[in-house]
Amino acid sequence: MSKTKYRMGQVFLVDDEYLRAIADAAYLEPTDNVLEIGMGRGQLTQFLVRRASRVVAVELDPRQVDEAERDFADFENLTIVEGNILDIELADALGDAVPAVCVGNIPYYITGPIIDLLFENRGIIHRWLLLLQKEVARRVVANPGSKEYGRLSVRLQYYGVPALELDVPRDAFEPVPEVDSALVSYYYRDEPCAEVADEARFFYLVDYLFGERRKKIRNRLPAFASGTVSRDEIDEALGSSGIAGDSRPENLSISDFAALHNWLEGVTRTNR
């Protein structure tokens, strides 16, 4: 493996115990379709093609694609797509193999863009399982009150339900990366877990408050509202929402953020 390929993010999960555990965690039925991101040498693919109806595997490295086409020539339920997952139209790549479950050992430096891509295609990708850097995985599934809980936790849990399936140590990969990994599963809710007046402004509030996560909510809201609400009004709103006056962002549930947002939307319109 060249250093160039390692810099591209190509580290391969080679431990069969963990490969089998990932396939098990996907809970695939014989009628399920799978989108695999980062086929690599086909280590995980070999388990997926034996469990799913159709597998569409995307791989960037043309040499890996050539090897895979030879190694998996007998599997008619496998389609290999050469290219960058971020440049591919998933609907075109999957064709009639929808809806699909996405499974992937992804380059960690493009975790955010891949999650965004899957969200944009949630009409055809109804759940996913991704190997993430362990630190990021902890943030995805974090609960209020923990140090890992933040804007990523709120954003993903607002739209869906994540779960930490298993930890994967660095020595299960080749070459050995500098970080440990974890498998996260995720499925989309039929509806977001809270009702908000304006989703864009809701997430703007979440991002704003977590921008200085150690500061108390009551001290940050006046500036956010551009002086249109008084501190007394803020204290009253916090109290009526059951939010302690000395709360910090990591103490708030998604419902708490939604209550604050909806109150701010109402009061700022009134005071304009």
PAZAPA-4460 file (N, C-alpha, C; in steps of 0.05 Angstrom, whole numbers, plus 32768, in hexadecimal, padded with zeros to 4 digits):
% residues 272
    n_x    n_y    n_z   ca_x   ca_y   ca_z    c_x    c_y    c_z   seq   type   mol
   8011   7FE8   8000   8000   8000   8000   8012   8019   8000     1      M     A
   800E   802A   7FEC   801F   8041   7FEA   8016   8056   7FFE     2      S     A
   8028   8069   8005   8021   807E   8017   800C   8090   800B     3      K     A
   800D   8093   7FF0   7FF8   80A3   7FE3   7FDD   8098   7FE8     4      T     A
   7FDA   807E   7FE6   7FC0   8072   7FEA   7FB7   8075   8007     5      K     A
   7FCA   8073   801A   7FC3   8077   8036   7FB9   8093   803A     6      Y     A
   7FC5   80A7   802D   7FBC   80C3   8030   7FA1   80C7   8024     7      R     A
   7F9A   80B6   8010   7F7F   80B8   8004   7F6A   80AD   8017     8      M     A
   7F72   80A1   802D   7F5F   8097   8040   7F59   807A   803D     9      G     A
   7F69   806C   802D   7F64   8050   8028   7F72   803F   803D    10      Q     A
   7F63   8039   8052   7F6C   8025   8066   7F57   800F   8065    11      V     A
   7F60   7FF6   8066   7F4E   7FE0   8061   7F49   7FD0   807B    12      F     A
   7F30   7FCB   8080   7F29   7FBA   8097   7F2D   7F9D   808E    13      L     A
   7F3F   7F8F   809C   7F48   7F75   8093   7F41   7F5E   80A7    14      V     A
   7F37   7F65   80BE   7F31   7F51   80D2   7F15   7F46   80CD    15      D     A
   7F14   7F2C   80C7   7EFB   7F1F   80C0   7EE6   7F20   80D7    16      D     A
   7EEF   7F20   80EF   7EDD   7F22   8106   7ECD   7F3C   8105    17      E     A
   7EDA   7F52   80FF   7ECC   7F6C   80FE   7EBD   7F6F   80E4    18      Y     A
   7EC7   7F64   80CE   7EB9   7F65   80B5   7E9E   7F57   80B7    19      L     A
   7E9F   7F3F   80C4   7E86   7F30   80C7   7E73   7F3E   80DA    20      R     A
   7E7E   7F4B   80EF   7E6E   7F5A   8102   7E60   7F71   80F5    21      A     A
   7E6D   7F7F   80E3   7E60   7F95   80D4   7E49   7F8B   80C3    22      I     A
   7E4E   7F75   80B5   7E39   7F6A   80A4   7E21   7F61   80B5    23      A     A
   7E27   7F56   80CD   7E12   7F4D   80DF   7E02   7F66   80E9    24      D     A
   7E10   7F7C   80EF   7E03   7F94   80F9   7DF1   7FA1   80E4    25      A     A
   7DF5   7F9A   80CB   7DE4   7FA6   80B6   7DC8   7F99   80B5    26      A     A
   7DC6   7F81   80C1   7DAC   7F73   80C2   7D9F   7F71   80A6    27      Y     A
   7DAF   7F68   8093   7DA6   7F67   8078   7D93   7F4F   8073    28      L     A
   7D7D   7F55   8065   7D6A   7F41   805C   7D72   7F3A   803F    29      E     A
   7D6A   7F22   8035   7D70   7F1A   801A   7D65   7F2D   8005    30      P     A
   7D51   7F3D   800D   7D45   7F50   7FFA   7D51   7F6C   7FFB    31      T     A
   7D65   7F70   800D   7D70   7F8B   8011   7D85   7F92   7FFB    32      D     A
   7D86   7FAC   7FF5   7D9B   7FB6   7FE3   7DAF   7FC5   7FF4    33      N     A
   7DC8   7FC5   7FEB   7DDE   7FD1   7FFA   7DEE   7FE4   7FE8    34      V     A
   7DF4   7FFB   7FF2   7E09   800D   7FE7   7E21   800B   7FF8    35      L     A
   7E37   8001   7FED   7E50   8000   7FFD   7E63   8016   7FF4    36      E     A
   7E6C   8026   8007   7E7E   803C   8001   7E9A   8033   8009    37      I     A
   7EAD   8033   7FF5   7EC8   802B   7FFA   7ECB   800D   7FFA    38      G     A
   7EC8   8001   7FE3   7EC9   7FE4   7FE1   7EE5   7FD9   7FE7    39      M     A
   7EF9   7FE9   7FDF   7F15   7FE1   7FE4   7F1B   7FC6   7FD7    40      G     A
   7F26   7FB4   7FE7   7F2D   7F99   7FDC   7F15   7F86   7FDE    41      R     A
   7EFE   7F8F   7FE7   7EE7   7F7E   7FE8   7EE4   7F6D   8001    42      G     A
   7EF3   7F75   8016   7EF2   7F65   802E   7ED6   7F64   803A    43      Q     A
   7EC9   7F7C   803B   7EAD   7F7C   8046   7E99   7F74   8031    44      L     A
   7E9F   7F7A   8018   7E8D   7F73   8002   7E86   7F56   8002    45      T     A
   7E9A   7F45   8008   7E96   7F28   8007   7E80   7F1F   801A    46      Q     A
   7E7C   7F2D   8030   7E67   7F26   8042   7E4C   7F32   8039    47      F     A
   7E4D   7F4A   802D   7E34   7F57   8025   7E27   7F49   800E    48      L     A
   7E36   7F41   7FFA   7E2A   7F35   7FE2   7E1D   7F1B   7FE8    49      V     A
   7E24   7F0E   7FFD   7E18   7EF4   8004   7DFF   7EF7   8015    50      R     A
   7DF9   7F11   801D   7DE2   7F15   802E   7DCD   7F27   8021    51      R     A
   7DD5   7F38   800F   7DC2   7F4C   8003   7DB9   7F43   7FE7    52      A     A
   7DA3   7F50   7FDF   7D99   7F4B   7FC4   7DAB   7F57   7FAF    53      S     A
   7DB2   7F71   7FB3   7DC3   7F7F   7FA1   7DD8   7F8F   7FB1    54      R     A
   7DF0   7F91   7FA7   7E05   7FA2   7FB4   7E11   7FB3   7F9E    55      V     A
   7E10   7FCD   7FA3   7E1E   7FE0   7F91   7E35   7FEB   7FA1    56      V     A
   7E4D   7FE5   7F98   7E65   7FEC   7FA7   7E75   8002   7F98    57      A     A
   7E7B   8018   7FA6   7E89   802E   7F9A   7EA6   802E   7FA4    58      V     A
   7EB8   8030   7F91   7ED5   8030   7F98   7EE4   8044   7F86    59      E     A
   7EF5   8054   7F92   7F03   8069   7F84   7F1C   805F   7F75    60      L     A
   7F2A   804C   7F81   7F43   8043   7F76   7F3F   802F   7F5F    61      D     A
   7F47   8036   7F46   7F43   8025   7F2F   7F50   800A   7F32    62      P     A
   7F67   8009   7F40   7F75   7FEF   7F43   7F64   7FDC   7F55    63      R     A
   7F58   7FE7   7F6A   7F47   7FD7   7F7B   7F2E   7FCD   7F6B    64      Q     A
   7F24   7FDF   7F5A   7F0C   7FD8   7F4A   7F13   7FC1   7F37    65      V     A
   7F2A   7FC2   7F2A   7F33   7FAC   7F18   7F35   7F92   7F26    66      D     A
   7F41   7F92   7F3E   7F44   7F79   7F4E   7F29   7F6F   7F56    67      E     A
   7F17   7F81   7F5F   7EFD   7F79   7F69   7EEC   7F6D   7F52    68      A     A
   7EEE   7F78   7F3A   7EDE   7F6E   7F24   7EE7   7F51   7F1D    69      E     A
   7F01   7F4B   7F21   7F0A   7F2F   7F1D   7F01   7F1D   7F34    70      R     A
   7F05   7F27   7F4C   7EFF   7F16   7F64   7EE2   7F10   7F67    71      D     A
   7ED0   7F23   7F5F   7EB4   7F20   7F63   7EA4   7F1B   7F49    72      F     A
   7EB2   7F11   7F35   7EA6   7F0D   7F1B   7E8D   7EFB   7F1C    73      A     A
   7E8C   7EE9   7F2F   7E76   7ED5   7F31   7E5E   7EE0   7F3F    74      D     A
   7E5F   7EF8   7F4A   7E49   7F03   7F5A   7E38   7F16   7F48    75      F     A
   7E22   7F0C   7F3E   7E12   7F1C   7F2C   7E02   7F32   7F3B    76      E     A
   7E01   7F30   7F55   7DF2   7F44   7F65   7E04   7F5B   7F6D    77      N     A
   7E1C   7F5C   7F63   7E2F   7F71   7F6A   7E34   7F83   7F52    78      L     A
   7E31   7F9E   7F57   7E39   7FB2   7F43   7E4F   7FC3   7F4F    79      T     A
   7E65   7FC6   7F41   7E7B   7FD6   7F4A   7E7C   7FF0   7F3B    80      I     A
   7E7C   8006   7F49   7E7D   8021   7F3D   7E98   802E   7F44    81      V     A
   7EA7   8035   7F30   7EC0   8042   7F35   7EBC   8060   7F36    82      E     A
   7EC5   806D   7F4C   7EC3   808A   7F4E   7EC2   8093   7F6B    83      G     A
   7EC2   80AD   7F6E   7EC1   80BA   7F88   7EA4   80BB   7F91    84      N     A
   7E9E   80B0   7FA8   7E82   80AF   7FB2   7E75   80CB   7FB2    85      I     A
   7E85   80E0   7FB6   7E7A   80FB   7FB8   7E73   8106   7F9D    86      L     A
   7E7D   80FA   7F87   7E78   8103   7F6C   7E63   80F3   7F5D    87      D     A
   7E59   80DE   7F6A   7E47   80CC   7F5D   7E2A   80D2   7F64    88      I     A
   7E18   80D1   7F50   7DFC   80D3   7F55   7DF2   80B8   7F5F    89      E     A
   7DEB   80B7   7F79   7DE5   809D   7F85   7DCC   8091   7F78    90      L     A
   7DB9   80A1   7F70   7DA1   8096   7F63   7DA8   8088   7F4A    91      A     A
   7DBA   8093   7F3A   7DC3   8087   7F21   7DD3   806D   7F27    92      D     A
   7DE5   806E   7F3B   7DF5   8057   7F41   7DE5   8040   7F4B    93      A     A
   7DD1   8046   7F5B   7DC0   8030   7F67   7DAB   8026   7F54    94      L     A
   7DA2   8037   7F42   7D8D   802E   7F2F   7D75   8024   7F3E    95      G     A
   7D6C   800B   7F38   7D55   8001   7F46   7D5B   7FF2   7F60    96      D     A
   7D74   7FF4   7F68   7D7D   7FE7   7F82   7D77   7FFA   7F99    97      A     A
   7D5E   8002   7F9B   7D56   8015   7FB0   7D3C   800B   7FBD    98      V     A
   7D36   8012   7FD6   7D49   8021   7FE8   7D61   8010   7FEF    99      P     A
   7D75   801D   7FF9   7D8E   800E   7FFF   7D98   8015   801B   100      A     A
   7DA7   8002   8026   7DB6   8006   803F   7DD3   800D   8037   101      V     A
   7DDE   8022   8042   7DF9   802A   803C   7E0C   801E   8052   102      C     A
   7E21   8011   8049   7E35   8006   805B   7E50   8010   8051   103      V     A
   7E61   801A   8063   7E7B   8023   8058   7E91   8026   806D   104      G     A
   7EA9   8020   8064   7EC2   8027   8072   7ECD   803F   8063   105      N     A
   7EC6   8057   806D   7ECB   806F   805E   7EE4   807E   8066   106      I     A
   7EF0   808E   8054   7F06   809F   805C   7EFC   80B3   8070   107      P     A
   7F09   80B4   8087   7EFF   80C5   809D   7EFF   80E3   8097   108      Y     A
   7F11   80EB   8085   7F12   8108   807F   7EFB   8112   806F   109      Y     A
   7EEA   8100   8064   7ED2   8109   8056   7EB9   80FE   8064   110      I     A
   7EBA   80F9   807E   7EA3   80EF   808D   7E8B   8102   808A   111      T     A
   7E90   811C   808F   7E7B   8130   808D   7E6D   8131   8072   112      G     A
   7E7C   8134   805D   7E70   8134   8042   7E60   811A   803B   113      P     A
   7E6A   8103   8045   7E5C   80EA   803F   7E42   80E9   804E   114      I     A
   7E42   80F1   8067   7E29   80F1   8077   7E15   8105   806A   115      I     A
   7E1F   811C   8061   7E0D   812F   8053   7E02   8123   803A   116      D     A
   7E12   8114   802B   7E09   8107   8012   7DF3   80F3   8018   117      L     A
   7DF7   80E3   802C   7DE3   80CF   8033   7DC9   80DC   803C   118      L     A
   7DCC   80F2   804B   7DB4   8101   8053   7DA4   810C   803B   119      F     A
   7DB3   8117   8028   7DA6   8122   800F   7D98   810C   7FFF   120      E     A
   7DA2   80F3   8003   7D96   80DC   7FF4   7D86   80CA   8007   121      N     A
   7D7B   80D5   801C   7D6C   80C5   802F   7D53   80B8   8023   122      R     A
   7D4A   80C2   800C   7D33   80B6   7FFF   7D3A   809A   7FF4   123      G     A
   7D53   8095   7FEF   7D5B   807B   7FE4   7D6F   806C   7FF7   124      I     A
   7D7B   807A   8009   7D8C   806E   801E   7D7E   8070   8038   125      I     A
   7D71   805B   8041   7D5F   805E   8059   7D6E   8059   8073   126      H     A
   7D85   804D   8072   7D96   804A   808A   7DB3   8045   8081   127      R     A
   7DC5   804B   8094   7DE1   8046   808D   7DF1   803C   80A5   128      W     A
   7E07   802F   809F   7E1B   8026   80B2   7E36   802E   80A8   129      L     A
   7E44   803F   80B8   7E5E   8049   80AF   7E72   8045   80C5   130      L     A
   7E8A   803E   80BC   7EA1   803E   80CF   7EAB   805A   80D1   131      L     A
   7EAB   8065   80E9   7EB3   8080   80ED   7ECB   8081   8101   132      L     A
   7ED9   8097   8100   7EED   809B   8115   7EDF   8099   8130   133      Q     A
   7EEA   808B   8143   7EDD   8086   815C   7ED3   809F   816A   134      K     A
   7EE3   80B4   8169   7EDC   80CD   8176   7EC3   80D9   8169   135      E     A
   7EC1   80D7   814E   7EAA   80E2   8140   7E91   80D0   8146   136      V     A
   7E95   80B6   8147   7E7F   80A4   814D   7E72   80AA   8168   137      A     A
   7E83   80B0   817C   7E7A   80B7   8197   7E69   80D1   8196   138      R     A
   7E71   80E3   8185   7E62   80FD   8183   7E47   80F8   8175   139      R     A
   7E46   80E6   8162   7E2C   80E1   8154   7E17   80D6   8167   140      V     A
   7E1F   80C4   8179   7E0C   80B7   818B   7E0A   80C3   81A6   141      V     A
   7E18   80D9   81AB   7E1A   80E4   81C6   7DFF   80EE   81D0   142      A     A
   7DFB   80ED   81EB   7DE3   80F6   81F8   7DE9   8111   8205   143      N     A
   7DD4   8121   820A   7DD8   813B   8218   7DE5   8136   8233   144      P     A
   7DF7   8149   823A   7E05   8147   8253   7E21   813B   8251   145      G     A
   7E27   812F   823A   7E41   8123   8235   7E53   8137   8227   146      S     A
   7E6D   8133   822A   7E80   8146   821D   7E81   8142   81FF   147      K     A
   7E78   812B   81F5   7E78   8126   81D8   7E5F   8132   81CA   148      E     A
   7E4B   8138   81DA   7E32   8142   81CE   7E36   815E   81C2   149      Y     A
   7E2D   8162   81AA   7E31   817B   819C   7E1F   817E   8184   150      G     A
   7E27   8190   8173   7E16   8197   815B   7E12   817F   8149   151      R     A
   7E27   816E   8146   7E24   8156   8135   7E0F   8142   8142   152      L     A
   7E10   813F   815C   7DFD   812E   816A   7DE0   8138   8165   153      S     A
   7DDC   8152   8168   7DC1   815D   8165   7DB8   815A   8148   154      V     A
   7DC9   8160   8135   7DC0   8160   8119   7DB8   8144   8111   155      R     A
   7DC8   8130   8117   7DC2   8115   810E   7DAB   8109   811E   156      L     A
   7DAA   810E   8138   7D94   8102   8148   7D7A   8110   8143   157      Q     A
   7D7A   8128   8139   7D61   8136   8132   7D53   8127   811B   158      Y     A
   7D63   811E   8108   7D57   8111   80F0   7D56   80F3   80F2   159      Y     A
   7D65   80E7   8104   7D66   80CA   8104   7D70   80BE   811F   160      G     A
   7D75   80A4   811E   7D7D   8096   8137   7D97   8088   8132   161      V     A
   7DAD   8092   813E   7DC7   8084   813C   7DCB   8071   8152   162      P     A
   7DDC   805D   814D   7DE4   804A   8162   7E01   8042   815E   163      A     A
   7E0F   803F   8174   7E2B   8035   8173   7E2A   8017   8173   164      L     A
   7E32   800B   815D   7E30   7FEE   815A   7E48   7FDF   8166   165      E     A
   7E60   7FE8   8160   7E78   7FDB   816A   7E90   7FED   8166   166      L     A
   7EA4   7FE9   8178   7EBE   7FF6   8175   7ED0   7FE4   8164   167      D     A
   7EE0   7FF1   8154   7EF3   7FE2   8143   7F0F   7FED   8148   168      V     A
   7F21   7FDD   8153   7F3C   7FE7   8159   7F4C   7FEC   8140   169      P     A
   7F60   7FFD   8143   7F70   8005   812C   7F80   7FED   8120   170      R     A
   7F86   7FD9   8130   7F96   7FC3   8125   7F85   7FAF   8115   171      D     A
   7F6C   7FB5   8112   7F5B   7FA5   8100   7F5D   7FAF   80E3   172      A     A
   7F6C   7FC5   80DF   7F6F   7FD1   80C4   7F8B   7FCD   80B9   173      F     A
   7F8D   7FD0   809F   7FA7   7FD0   8092   7FA7   7FE6   807C   174      E     A
   7FBB   7FF8   807C   7FCF   7FFC   8092   7FC1   8005   80AB   175      P     A
   7FCF   8003   80C2   7FC4   800A   80DB   7FC1   8029   80DD   176      V     A
   7FA8   8033   80E1   7FA5   8050   80E2   7FAD   805B   80FE   177      P     A
   7FAC   8075   8101   7FB4   8081   811A   7F9D   8084   812E   178      E     A
   7F85   807C   8126   7F6D   807F   8138   7F5D   8065   8138   179      V     A
   7F4E   8062   814E   7F3B   804C   814F   7F21   8053   8141   180      D     A
   7F11   803F   813C   7EF8   8044   812C   7EE0   8038   813B   181      S     A
   7EC9   803F   8132   7EB0   8033   813C   7E9B   8032   8126   182      A     A
   7E8A   801E   8127   7E75   801B   8114   7E5B   8028   811F   183      L     A
   7E50   803B   8110   7E37   8048   8117   7E22   8041   8103   184      V     A
   7E0A   8039   810E   7DF3   8035   80FC   7DE0   804C   8100   185      S     A
   7DD0   8051   80EB   7DBF   8068   80EB   7DA7   8063   80D9   186      Y     A
   7D8F   806A   80E3   7D78   8069   80D2   7D68   8083   80D6   187      Y     A
   7D5B   808C   80C0   7D4D   80A5   80C0   7D31   80A2   80CD   188      Y     A
   7D29   80B5   80DC   7D0E   80B6   80E7   7CFB   80BD   80D1   189      R     A
   7CE1   80B5   80D4   7CCD   80BE   80C1   7CC9   80DC   80C3   190      D     A
   7CCC   80E7   80DB   7CCA   8104   80DF   7CE0   810C   80F3   191      E     A
   7CEB   8124   80F2   7CFE   812D   8106   7CF3   812A   8122   192      P     A
   7D05   8127   8136   7CFC   8121   8151   7CF1   8139   8160   193      C     A
   7CF2   8151   8154   7CE7   8169   8161   7CDB   817A   814B   194      A     A
   7CC7   818A   8153   7CBA   819C   8140   7CC6   81B8   8143   195      E     A
   7CD1   81C3   812E   7CDD   81DD   812F   7CD1   81F0   811A   196      V     A
   7CD2   8209   8120   7CC6   821D   810E   7CD5   8220   80F3   197      A     A
   7CF0   821E   80F5   7D01   8222   80DD   7D1A   8212   80E1   198      D     A
   7D1D   81FC   80D2   7D34   81EA   80D6   7D4F   81F8   80D3   199      E     A
   7D51   8209   80BF   7D6B   8216   80BA   7D72   8227   80D2   200      A     A
   7D5F   8236   80DC   7D65   8248   80F3   7D68   8237   810D   201      R     A
   7D5A   8221   810F   7D5E   820F   8126   7D7B   8206   8127   202      F     A
   7D86   81FC   8111   7DA1   81F3   8111   7DB5   820A   8113   203      F     A
   7DAE   8221   810A   7DBF   8239   810F   7DC1   823E   812C   204      Y     A
   7DAB   823C   813B   7DAC   8240   8158   7DBD   822A   8165   205      L     A
   7DBA   8211   815D   7DCA   81FC   8168   7DE8   8201   8164   206      V     A
   7DEF   8208   814B   7E0B   820D   8144   7E15   8225   8154   207      D     A
   7E05   823A   8157   7E0D   8252   8165   7E13   824B   8182   208      Y     A
   7E02   823D   818F   7E05   8237   81AC   7E1D   8224   81B0   209      L     A
   7E20   8210   819F   7E37   81FE   81A2   7E51   820C   819A   210      F     A
   7E50   8223   818D   7E68   8231   8185   7E78   8239   819E   211      G     A
   7E6A   823D   81B4   7E78   8243   81CE   7E6A   8232   81E3   212      E     A
   7E70   8218   81E2   7E60   8205   81F1   7E63   8207   820F   213      R     A
   7E78   8215   8218   7E7B   8217   8235   7E6C   822F   8241   214      R     A
   7E61   823F   8230   7E52   8257   823A   7E35   824F   823F   215      K     A
   7E29   825C   8253   7E0D   8257   825A   7DFA   8261   8245   216      K     A
   7DE5   8252   8241   7DD1   8259   822C   7DC6   8275   8230   217      I     A
   7DBF   827C   8249   7DB2   8295   824F   7DC4   82AD   8248   218      R     A
   7DDF   82A8   8248   7DF1   82BE   8241   7DF7   82C0   8223   219      N     A
   7DEF   82AC   8214   7DF4   82AC   81F8   7DDC   82B5   81E7   220      R     A
   7DC4   82B1   81F2   7DAC   82B6   81E3   7DA7   82D3   81DC   221      L     A
   7DAE   82E6   81EE   7DA8   8303   81E6   7DB6   830B   81CD   222      P     A
   7DCF   8303   81CA   7DDE   830A   81B1   7DD2   82FC   8199   223      A     A
   7DCA   82E3   819D   7DBE   82D4   8187   7DA5   82E1   817D   224      F     A
   7D95   82EB   8190   7D7C   82F8   8189   7D7F   8316   8181   225      A     A
   7D98   831E   817F   7D9F   833A   8177   7D91   834F   8188   226      S     A
   7D8F   8349   81A2   7D84   835C   81B5   7D66   835F   81B4   227      G     A
   7D58   834E   81A6   7D3B   8350   81A5   7D2D   8344   81BD   228      T     A
   7D3C   8335   81CE   7D30   832A   81E6   7D40   8332   81FE   229      V     A
   7D33   8335   8215   7D41   833C   822D   7D4A   8323   823C   230      S     A
   7D5D   8327   824F   7D66   8311   825F   7D4F   8306   8270   231      R     A
   7D3D   8317   8279   7D26   830D   8289   7D15   82FB   8278   232      D     A
   7D11   8303   825E   7D01   82F2   824D   7D0E   82D7   8248   233      E     A
   7D28   82D8   8245   7D37   82BF   8241   7D35   82AD   8259   234      I     A
   7D38   82B8   8271   7D36   82A8   828A   7D1A   829C   828C   235      D     A
   7D05   82AB   8284   7CEA   82A1   8285   7CE6   828A   8271   236      E     A
   7CF1   828E   8259   7CEF   8279   8245   7CFD   825F   824D   237      A     A
   7D15   8262   8259   7D24   824B   8262   7D14   823C   8277   238      L     A
   7D09   824C   828A   7CFA   823F   82A0   7CE1   8231   8296   239      G     A
   7CD2   823D   8284   7CBA   8231   827A   7CC0   8218   8269   240      S     A
   7CD8   8216   825E   7CE0   81FF   824E   7CED   81EA   825F   241      S     A
   7CF0   81EF   827A   7CFD   81DC   828B   7D1B   81DB   8288   242      G     A
   7D27   81F0   827E   7D44   81F1   827A   7D50   8202   8290   243      I     A
   7D64   81F7   829E   7D71   8205   82B4   7D7F   821E   82A9   244      A     A
   7D7F   8233   82B9   7D8B   824C   82B0   7DA8   824B   82AC   245      G     A
   7DB6   8238   82B9   7DD3   8236   82B5   7DDB   8220   82A1   246      D     A
   7DC8   8218   8291   7DCD   8202   827E   7DE0   820C   8268   247      S     A
   7DF1   81F9   825F   7E02   81FD   8248   7DF8   81EC   8231   248      R     A
   7E01   81F1   8219   7DF6   81E2   8202   7DF6   81C4   8205   249      P     A
   7E0C   81B9   8211   7E0D   819C   8213   7DF8   8190   8226   250      E     A
   7DEA   81A1   8236   7DD6   8198   8248   7DBA   8196   823B   251      N     A
   7DB7   81A2   8223   7D9D   81A4   8216   7D97   818C   8204   252      L     A
   7D7F   8181   8207   7D76   816D   81F4   7D6D   817A   81DA   253      S     A
   7D67   816A   81C6   7D5D   8175   81AD   7D43   8183   81B2   254      I     A
   7D32   8178   81C3   7D18   8184   81C9   7D1D   81A0   81D6   255      S     A
   7D31   81A2   81E7   7D38   81BB   81F4   7D40   81D0   81DF   256      D     A
   7D51   81C8   81CD   7D5A   81DA   81B7   7D42   81E3   81A7   257      F     A
   7D30   81D0   81A1   7D18   81D6   8191   7D06   81EA   81A0   258      A     A
   7D03   81E6   81BA   7CF2   81F9   81CA   7CFE   8215   81CA   259      A     A
   7D18   8217   81CD   7D25   8231   81CC   7D22   823E   81B1   260      L     A
   7D27   822E   819C   7D24   8239   8181   7D08   8243   817C   261      H     A
   7CF4   8233   8182   7CD9   823B   817D   7CD1   8254   818D   262      N     A
   7CDA   8256   81A5   7CD5   826E   81B5   7CE2   8286   81A9   263      W     A
   7CFB   8283   81A1   7D0A   829A   8195   7CFC   82A3   817C   264      L     A
   7CF4   8290   816B   7CE6   8297   8152   7CCD   82A7   8158   265      E     A
   7CBE   829F   816C   7CA6   82AE   8173   7CAB   82C9   817E   266      G     A
   7CBD   82CB   8192   7CC1   82E4   81A0   7CD0   82F8   818F   267      V     A
   7CE2   82F0   817E   7CF0   8303   816D   7CDE   830E   8158   268      T     A
   7CCB   82FE   814E   7CB8   8309   813A   7CA6   831E   8148   269      R     A
   7C9E   8318   8161   7C8D   832B   8170   7C9B   8345   8176   270      T     A
   7CB5   8343   817C   7CC4   835B   8185   7CD1   836B   816E   271      N     A
   7CCF   8361   8156   7CDB   8370   813F   7CCB   8389   813A   272      R     A
***
